[in-house]
Amino acid sequence: MTVIIPSRNESAFVSGVVMGCWALRPRKIGLRFIVLDDNSTDDTPTILSGLAEELPVTVIRHDCSLGFGGSLRDGIERAETPWLLFVDADAQYSPEDIRDFLAYPRDSLTLLSGWRRHRADPLIRIFISLVFRIMNRVAFGVRMKDITSSLKLVPTAQAKEVASQIRYMNGSFWSEFMVRWAGSGYTWKEVQIEHLPRKGSRSKVFEPGQIGRLIVHQFVGFLKLLRELSTVKRQAGLPSARQQEATH
């Protein structure tokens, strides 16, 4: 199994996340890491270099930022193990939940996704996520309690297939990923997880000066995705998500 960790200026946390996953791994599971350093300007490169000397860590440095989604796509493309576990570098997922995901039976599982029932995020971020979750349900019929959760266990072959289709929502990678996952006929299971408060620094995704631009960018991406998939369904003669909802 490969643990994929996107990181940008997370020097305070990334070492603890990697070491924690390593310590929690079931002994019967071979574990390796791909850490995507997305043009960090803090001590992240030095810390990751030290980790790579101690553990099976592959560090991929982006000298030009690819963003959250771009980093994840890069990691997925490079992965070689049958299963991938996605974990954020900011230590907001509990060690107990990560341990459970590492040990989860994979013989009958398609995709396992964490549901942050009690999110330790600013209200504006929770509200934006709620709006996009409702939009994805209405437009695409994706019924998930937490579509943007990054704690996911995914089979590599399907992850590569779906990630290669993503075009529009870099900052909300998991929204587009799950829409295309569902559209490919794949299933998923959500399990409730704990979400820990972020300590000592602010989220890189929701910097105050970036919120408005991010919302606009993701909304435009949502509309482009809706147009693309609606066109595909219309050409194939398939019912829309709203028509499907009406039949249930």
C-alpha positions as CSV (number, residue, x, y, z in Angstrom):
1,M,0.0,0.0,0.0
2,T,1.1,3.5,-0.8
3,V,0.3,6.5,1.4
4,I,-0.1,9.6,-0.7
5,I,0.4,12.9,1.2
6,P,0.2,16.3,-0.6
7,S,2.1,19.0,1.3
8,R,2.8,22.7,1.0
9,N,4.5,24.5,3.8
10,E,3.5,21.9,6.4
11,S,6.9,21.5,8.1
12,A,5.3,21.5,11.5
13,F,3.2,18.5,10.8
14,V,4.3,16.4,7.9
15,S,7.0,14.4,9.7
16,G,4.6,13.5,12.5
17,V,2.0,12.3,9.9
18,V,4.5,10.1,8.1
19,M,6.0,8.7,11.2
20,G,2.5,8.1,12.7
21,C,1.4,6.2,9.7
22,W,4.5,4.1,9.8
23,A,4.1,3.3,13.5
24,L,0.5,2.4,13.0
25,R,0.9,0.1,10.0
26,P,-0.2,-3.5,10.4
27,R,2.9,-5.7,10.3
28,K,1.5,-7.8,7.4
29,I,1.2,-4.7,5.2
30,G,4.1,-3.4,3.2
31,L,3.9,0.4,3.4
32,R,5.5,3.1,1.3
33,F,4.9,6.8,1.0
34,I,4.7,9.3,-1.8
35,V,4.9,12.9,-0.4
36,L,4.2,15.7,-2.9
37,D,6.1,18.8,-1.9
38,D,4.2,21.5,-3.8
39,N,6.8,24.2,-4.0
40,S,7.1,24.6,-0.2
41,T,9.0,27.7,1.0
42,D,9.5,26.6,4.6
43,D,11.6,23.7,6.0
44,T,9.5,21.0,4.4
45,P,12.2,20.0,1.8
46,T,14.8,19.4,4.5
47,I,12.4,17.5,6.7
48,L,11.3,15.3,3.8
49,S,14.9,14.6,2.8
50,G,15.6,13.3,6.3
51,L,12.5,11.1,6.3
52,A,13.5,9.6,2.9
53,E,16.8,8.4,4.5
54,E,14.9,6.6,7.3
55,L,11.7,5.3,5.7
56,P,10.4,4.1,2.3
57,V,9.5,7.7,1.4
58,T,9.5,9.0,-2.2
59,V,9.6,12.8,-2.2
60,I,8.4,14.5,-5.3
61,R,9.3,18.2,-5.4
62,H,7.3,20.6,-7.5
63,D,9.4,23.7,-8.2
64,C,6.2,25.3,-9.7
65,S,3.1,24.8,-7.7
66,L,0.6,22.4,-9.2
67,G,-2.1,23.0,-6.5
68,F,-3.9,20.4,-4.4
69,G,-5.5,18.5,-7.3
70,G,-2.4,18.6,-9.5
71,S,-0.3,17.2,-6.6
72,L,-2.7,14.4,-6.0
73,R,-2.8,13.5,-9.7
74,D,1.0,13.4,-9.9
75,G,1.1,11.1,-6.9
76,I,-1.6,8.8,-8.3
77,E,0.2,8.5,-11.6
78,R,3.5,7.5,-9.9
79,A,2.0,4.9,-7.5
80,E,2.7,1.3,-8.1
81,T,1.0,-0.6,-5.3
82,P,-2.5,-2.1,-5.6
83,W,-4.0,0.2,-3.0
84,L,-3.6,3.9,-2.1
85,L,-4.3,5.7,1.2
86,F,-4.7,9.5,1.0
87,V,-3.8,11.5,4.1
88,D,-3.4,15.3,4.4
89,A,-0.2,16.6,5.8
90,D,-1.8,18.9,8.4
91,A,-2.4,16.3,11.1
92,Q,-6.2,16.8,11.2
93,Y,-7.0,13.1,11.0
94,S,-6.7,11.0,14.1
95,P,-4.1,8.3,14.4
96,E,-6.9,5.8,15.4
97,D,-8.8,6.5,12.1
98,I,-5.6,6.2,10.0
99,R,-4.8,2.9,11.7
100,D,-8.3,1.6,10.9
101,F,-8.0,2.6,7.3
102,L,-4.6,0.9,7.0
103,A,-6.1,-2.3,8.4
104,Y,-9.4,-2.2,6.6
105,P,-10.2,-5.4,4.7
106,R,-9.7,-4.8,1.0
107,D,-11.0,-8.0,-0.5
108,S,-14.6,-6.6,-1.1
109,L,-14.0,-2.9,-0.9
110,T,-14.1,-0.5,-3.8
111,L,-13.5,2.9,-2.0
112,L,-13.5,3.8,1.6
113,S,-14.0,7.5,2.5
114,G,-14.0,9.3,5.8
115,W,-17.0,11.2,7.0
116,R,-16.1,14.2,9.2
117,R,-19.4,14.4,11.1
118,H,-18.0,17.1,13.5
119,R,-15.7,19.2,11.4
120,A,-13.0,21.2,13.1
121,D,-12.9,23.9,10.4
122,P,-13.9,27.5,10.2
123,L,-17.6,28.1,9.6
124,I,-17.0,29.6,6.1
125,R,-15.2,26.4,5.0
126,I,-18.0,24.2,6.4
127,F,-20.6,26.3,4.7
128,I,-18.9,26.2,1.3
129,S,-18.4,22.4,1.5
130,L,-22.1,22.0,2.4
131,V,-23.1,24.1,-0.6
132,F,-21.0,22.1,-3.0
133,R,-22.1,18.8,-1.5
134,I,-25.8,19.8,-2.2
135,M,-24.9,20.9,-5.7
136,N,-23.1,17.7,-6.5
137,R,-26.1,15.7,-5.2
138,V,-28.7,17.6,-7.2
139,A,-26.6,17.9,-10.4
140,F,-24.9,14.5,-10.4
141,G,-26.8,12.3,-8.0
142,V,-23.8,11.7,-5.8
143,R,-25.2,10.9,-2.3
144,M,-22.3,11.4,0.1
145,K,-22.2,12.9,3.6
146,D,-18.7,14.3,3.1
147,I,-17.6,14.4,-0.5
148,T,-14.5,16.5,0.1
149,S,-12.9,14.4,2.8
150,S,-9.3,13.6,2.0
151,L,-9.0,10.5,4.1
152,K,-9.7,7.8,1.5
153,L,-8.6,4.3,0.7
154,V,-8.8,3.6,-3.0
155,P,-7.7,0.8,-5.4
156,T,-4.9,2.1,-7.5
157,A,-6.1,1.0,-11.0
158,Q,-9.5,2.7,-10.6
159,A,-7.8,5.8,-9.0
160,K,-5.6,6.2,-12.0
161,E,-8.5,5.8,-14.4
162,V,-10.6,8.4,-12.7
163,A,-7.9,10.9,-11.9
164,S,-6.8,11.0,-15.5
165,Q,-10.3,12.4,-16.3
166,I,-10.2,15.3,-13.9
167,R,-10.0,18.7,-15.6
168,Y,-11.8,21.4,-13.8
169,M,-11.8,21.4,-10.0
170,N,-8.1,21.6,-8.8
171,G,-8.9,23.1,-5.4
172,S,-11.9,20.7,-4.9
173,F,-10.2,17.7,-6.4
174,W,-12.2,15.2,-4.4
175,S,-15.6,16.6,-5.5
176,E,-14.8,16.0,-9.2
177,F,-13.1,12.7,-8.4
178,M,-16.2,11.3,-6.7
179,V,-18.5,12.6,-9.4
180,R,-16.4,10.8,-12.0
181,W,-16.0,7.8,-9.8
182,A,-19.8,7.5,-9.5
183,G,-20.2,8.1,-13.2
184,S,-17.8,5.2,-13.9
185,G,-20.1,2.9,-12.0
186,Y,-17.9,2.4,-9.0
187,T,-19.2,2.2,-5.5
188,W,-18.0,3.5,-2.2
189,K,-18.5,3.3,1.6
190,E,-18.3,6.1,4.1
191,V,-17.3,5.6,7.7
192,Q,-17.4,8.3,10.4
193,I,-14.0,9.7,11.5
194,E,-12.8,12.2,13.9
195,H,-11.6,15.6,12.6
196,L,-9.0,17.4,14.7
197,P,-8.5,21.2,15.0
198,R,-5.6,22.5,13.0
199,K,-2.8,23.7,15.3
200,G,-0.5,26.6,15.0
201,S,-1.1,27.7,11.4
202,R,-3.8,28.4,8.9
203,S,-5.1,26.2,6.0
204,K,-3.3,26.8,2.7
205,V,-6.6,26.1,0.9
206,F,-8.6,28.9,2.6
207,E,-6.2,31.8,3.0
208,P,-8.4,34.9,3.6
209,G,-7.3,36.6,0.4
210,Q,-7.9,33.5,-1.6
211,I,-11.4,32.5,-0.6
212,G,-13.3,34.6,-3.1
213,R,-11.1,33.5,-6.0
214,L,-11.3,29.9,-4.9
215,I,-15.1,29.9,-4.8
216,V,-15.4,31.4,-8.2
217,H,-12.8,29.0,-9.7
218,Q,-14.6,26.0,-8.2
219,F,-18.0,27.2,-9.3
220,V,-16.8,27.7,-12.8
221,G,-15.2,24.2,-12.7
222,F,-18.5,22.8,-11.4
223,L,-20.4,24.3,-14.3
224,K,-17.9,23.0,-16.9
225,L,-18.2,19.5,-15.3
226,L,-21.9,19.7,-15.4
227,R,-21.9,20.8,-19.1
228,E,-19.5,18.0,-20.0
229,L,-21.4,15.2,-18.3
230,S,-24.8,16.5,-19.4
231,T,-23.6,16.5,-23.0
232,V,-22.3,12.9,-22.6
233,K,-25.6,11.7,-21.1
234,R,-27.6,13.5,-23.8
235,Q,-25.6,12.0,-26.6
236,A,-26.0,8.5,-25.0
237,G,-29.7,9.0,-24.4
238,L,-29.3,8.6,-20.6
239,P,-31.6,10.4,-18.0
240,S,-30.2,13.3,-16.0
241,A,-29.5,13.2,-12.3
242,R,-32.8,15.1,-11.7
243,Q,-34.7,12.6,-13.8
244,Q,-33.1,9.7,-11.9
245,E,-34.0,11.3,-8.6
246,A,-37.7,11.6,-9.7
247,T,-37.9,7.9,-10.5
248,H,-37.0,6.9,-6.9
